């Protein structure tokens, strides 16, 4: 799904972009439009509303000038003429964008009742009404009146059955209204979680829409009904994990906050559903490459996901290794090999993406690889290896790593046998081995991973 067209006050004004450049005839046009709006002739009123829509799209100053027209436009919303109501609604929408005072004046003038009525109209009017509610809900002062109007169930219905654009705007409006716990309860009672999960599963995880979906879910999972709805929905937890891995910075923080909240409230209940969706690779990356806040939250969640019910307060690198080892060892035996290879693939992808983003900035490159392999003879080889290199622009780097069943000491190379690629395959060892070859050059990264059982 594409990014939303409207986003609170980032709504794209109808048929143009915003500018404060007024033409010499603008004052005359404003006065003439206001005069037409006072007319008893319906066609004149409609023409005036269209003019207000057109003129307010180009100038914040004109939005101020036309603020006096808001009561007349609200009256037009109640007209039996569809054209009159639509023209007035679009004019009010443009007047509300990026103008807090107009937002408040529109609600105070009694616009909510007719606007909510349009939510049951044809798709065009429904979209216009939903976009207007989105814009009006961006003003904190308006939120109590909007919630009291009983609009939340209607927004949830649109989130489920509306047009694609109306769904996006309904989601954004609900997000705007979710800033108060009491409002969250009303939103949850409207049962929007399945629709939110569907949007999250079908949109780009790096999009603004995914960010708003994740943020809304994070607010709602404070309540048991929302947690139950999320875990009951097929792919619900997985969608959050996918955002954790590939979303924008803000989206990943919201996804992380969602999972952390669930575990903090009821660790025993939600630990397994979260682990089952392969959350470890994304968490490992955030413990190294996330913001300071994300690192702390990711480490906290890793501790909560451990088998021990009493996670330690402080975490050191070697403790992080033990946590991950503990988590991996709890995967069902029949799933170990496939799960391990999947995790390695995910970590390789994460490392490549992060390295490519930072390579040209002389960044600190961290690689985190988690792999587990089953030899079929009762031996488990498990490792998490952190390799930290400061890469200079244009400086090629090669790292050869062979690991066995022993956990490598953090930052200690003595347990990381180094060997060339040719010698690697000729090595005599009874242990399963993993070979990771990293080549970093000026403009690209090459990554190869080789796995060999003791057979």
Secondary structure by P-SEA (a helix, b strand, c coil): ccccccccccccccccccccccccaaaaaaaaaaaaaacccaaaaaaaaaaaaaaaaccaaaaaaaccaaaaaaaacccccaaaaaaaaaaaaaaacccaaaaaaaaaacaaaaaaaaccccaaaaaaaaaaaaaaaccccaaaaaaaacaaaaaaaaaccccaaaaaaaaaaaaaacccaaaaaaaaaacaaaaaaaaaaccccccaaaaaaaaaaaaacccaaaaaaaaaccaaaaaaaaaaccccaaaaaaaaaaaaaaaaacccccaaaaaaacaaaaaaaaaccccaaaaaaaaaaaaaacccccccccccaaaaaaaaaaaaaacccccaaaaaaaaaaaaaaaaaaaaaaccccccbbbbbbbbcccccccbbbbbbbbbbbbccccbbbbbbbbbcccccccccccccccccaaaaaaccccbbbbbbbbbbcccbbbbbbbbbccc
